Amino acid sequence: MRASTVDAYSYGFHSVVVEECTFDRSLLNHKVNLFDLHHKYADVMHLAEVIAHLQGLAESRDAKRERAASALV
């Protein structure tokens, strides 16, 4: 996961790493790697934050569709 995140950053992609969806053999190594990734290459976020963000995007998209549909009527 770390290599993929660094590669994505190298190619200009903005990445989000979901903390609860990653794993390392040692909790200390896990936390250190997430800290490093967050400060250099990606946003490290909790699952609840990511879900809330995606739901907000969906609600915004739906509201735009409704406004566009009502403008056509």
N, C-alpha and C positions, 0 to 999 in steps of 0.2 A: 504494500500500500504506500509506503514511503517513497519508493522509487517512482511509482506511477504519479504521485503528487508532485514530486520534483520535476519529472518529465513534463507534466501538464503546465507547470509554471514556466519551464524553459520554452515551451511553445506558445506562451502568452495567454494560456487559459486561466481563469479564476476558479479555483477549486474550493469545495467545502468538504471537510472531513467530519463525519458524524461520530462523535466520541464513543457512543455506545455500540457502534458497528465495527469497531476495531479491537484488536487483541494483541497482546505480546505475552511471552512466557513469564515475564516478571512485571509486576505492577509498577515498579520504579522505572524500568526501561520504557514501559508504555507511556507513563506520564511525561517523562523527559522527551521522548520522541514527539508526542502531541504538542508539548510546549514549544519545541524547536520548529515543528511544522507551522504552528500558528504564528510564530514570530517571523518566519521567513517566506513561506510558500503558500499558505492556504488559511481559510477561516476554519477553525475547529469549533464546532457547535454541538450542543446537546440535541438529541433526537426531537424533543418537544419543541425546541426553537425552530428546527428545520420544518417540522410539520406545520407549525403556526405560520411560518413564512410562506410555504407552498399554499396553504389554505387561503391566505391573504391574496396571493397572486390569482388564485382561481376565482375568488369573490370579485376582485377587481375586473378580471376578464369578463365575468358574467354580467357585471353592472354595465360595462361598456357595450356588450352585446344588446342588453335590454334598451339602453339609450338609443343605440343605432336602429333597433327594430321599431321603437316608438317614433323615431324621427321619420321613418318611411311611411307610417300610417297616416 
